[in-house]
Amino acid sequence: MPTKADISDDAKTVLKALATRKNVILAGPPGTGKSRLLNEIRELFKWDQSQTGSAPTGRIPIPASSGPIPSWLPSPTQDATRNVYQTVFDQNTKYRDFMRGLVPQVNVAGAFTVTSGILHRAALHASHDGNASLVIVDEINRGPAVAAFGSALVGLEADKRLPTDGQPTSTTQFFEILGDAGNHEQFALPNDLYILAAMNEADTSVEPLDVAFLRRFHIHRLQPDESVLRAHFGLPMTATSLPDTPSGPADYYEALTQAFATINGQILLGRGQAYQLGHGALMHQKPDAANIAGAQEYVATAWATLRGHVDEVFYGNTRAISDVLRAETTKSPYTLMESTFAGQTVRRISGPVRPSPAELYSLLRVIATE
């Protein structure tokens, strides 16, 4: 069975929330580990008892157990078949794709058939004795979530579910769906069905989720974590002073980490928590701890990601970008240029497209310390 070290605190917290609330949304800036956590929870929920030892898949441990399902896991007594169903929402996601609806019948002109969407299939599976289902919806706010859930919304909450014994209570909420023959049937979501979704709240290409929809979910937020970045680089857990001239890879990684924390602080003030950048965005490969040229290349790639995020978050606000780049200080390789056009003050930032290693270290240092 998994040891305590195999299961992250976030995974255990989310699984406990699923057990009580039935529906959980993982929210947070990009790069905070939402996809990693989805994968970890997916494997833990299945609790594959056929394995004899814990084996890693990349950075995600596959749980193995020779004992009972722990009591804090959703539906711990349902150990016959624990299935996971996974989907991604987009602008074209419809109720028929997620729950139930009519679709054209293949190779039969003018004929239609009733389709069973992923939520409906998961619900049917969880309705059988000994079974449990987890539906994972990535990018839930990238599609019309309210329309996709449709009438199933009224039965999402834990007290509206059909109990495991199949006997409805006074609070069980039934709603109409299409039956296999095209007739209308009464349906309720089962007790052993769970929904786990993920979203980036600051995604500018989508509309915010409906408040009535969100209150049916427990929200678990993930935040940028400087300590994860420090562990990745093999740095001390507390910031150290930055020398004027770097002497090794650690100085470059320390400068990047401190600049990352400072920039996230500025984004928090200027745009809000949801627009920050997660630590994972700068963990694109294993860092070179022995070769200064390797460290310079790593930091240059990470800076390109960080700078691109700053430009996107403060798009059109040259003054804000200038403040982040410290363009009005002599230690920065960037300069804020002001001129007049058509009677208006025009600002632009002048500087290197790809800073040299010396310029980049100087920039990161001045961002972190001034």
Secondary structure, 3 states (H helix, E strand, C coil): CCCHHHCCHHHHHHHHHHHHHCEEEEECCCCCCHHHHHHHHHHHHHCCCCCCCCEEECCEEECCCCCCCCCCCCCCCCCCEEEEEEEECCCCCCHHHHCEEEEECCCCCCCEEEEECHHHHHHHHHCCCCEEEEEEEECHHHCCHHHHHHHHHHHCCHHHCECCCCCCCCCCCCEEEECCCCCEEEECCECCEEEEEEECCCCCCCCCCCHHHHCCCEEEECCCCHHHHHHHHCCCCCCCCCCCCCCCHHHHHHHHHHHHHHHHHHHHHHCCHHHCCCHHHHCCCCCCCCCHHHHHHHHHHHHHHHHHHHHHHCCCCHHHHHHHCCCCCCCCCCEEEEEEECCEEEEEEECCCCCCHHHHHHHHHHHHHC
